[in-house]
Amino acid sequence: MVETLKIEIEHVKRSRLPEVDFTNLPFGKVYSDHMLMADFRKGSWGGFRILPYGHIPVSPATPAIHYGQSIFEGMKAYHSSSGEAMVFRPLDNLKRLNISAERMCMPVLPEEFFMEGLSTLIDTDRRWIPSQEGASLYIRPFMFSADEYIGIRPSQDFTFMIILSPAGAYYSTPVRVKIETHYTRAVQGGTGYAKAAGNYGGSIYPSKLAQDQGYHQLIWTDGKAHQYIEESGTMNVMFVIDDTLVTPALSDSILAGITRDSVLKLARHWGMNVEERKISVKELVDALEQGRVKEAFGAGTAATIAHIEVIGHEGVDHRLPPVEKREFANKVYKELEAIKRGTKPDPFGWVVKM
Ligand code: COI
């Protein structure tokens, strides 16, 4: 049985809230006044505390820095009309955090600790939840090794934290993506399905090369033969081909996105034809050339529903139909926003009020 969690709170002396322009929020640059921290020592979690947001002391010998033993999550909170914080699918994020933890040889975090820590932090910084359209409070839980040892072995000590960031859209315009057929994000048997720091660190260089060519992001392909579409790193990818919603089936090299799952559930709920299966690069490029790809978009917590306007492959840019003609992506974006903000019913019980 888990005993009741005691959380110490140290409040900031002066809030930074008045300095923030909520009408012009970038993604990931503004952080709220407080953060949650907890320690895993001698086999159990403890020391849950809320502190003023700020730098933290870490050993220069921690495996988190040397070997990337670090995992994270991303979720969002919105304001309800009655002033509550509405958090979208937090238990699904915890489930995925614990899947990542197992893969990276880290301890699982019990549900009671996660939810109590999260709700106390949200309550402390409730005024930081934006109410502006298109903005939300981005919640970043993360866990890393706190050992002081540069040998390779399972760590014993860990730190869990949550920081909060009022944020606007990750992509402010429809995105241009390039199908990557040289570099690899994840391979079979690797860590691609985990939200492990190294998956992201290793993607920066190939993404930068694509950005230098005028793309925003890559579409990764399988690490074996670069024949099959996987995901985009910051989001899962989906296509409406003819009248069917098609997305790569999950595997151990694709992150099981919570927005991805929400989109699929809504599409099936609406009676749309949905296929989760392998999509070869050839099939996609052929369908693009035949004008059968009606819509293409990314789905992710930070990205929400990000329209894809161009898909580049082997030097050819395939342009997708105009955004205003994308019936499904526009509808699902609006529906998800309305459910998250509580202005439409939540048929799947996704929103947790705090
Ligand atoms: C998220 O969507 O929450 C993510 O973690 C993507 C991130 C790389 C910004």
Residues whose N, C-alpha, C, O or C-beta is under 5 A from the ligand:
A	BS01	COI	E73 G74 M75 G233 T234 G300 T301 A302 A303
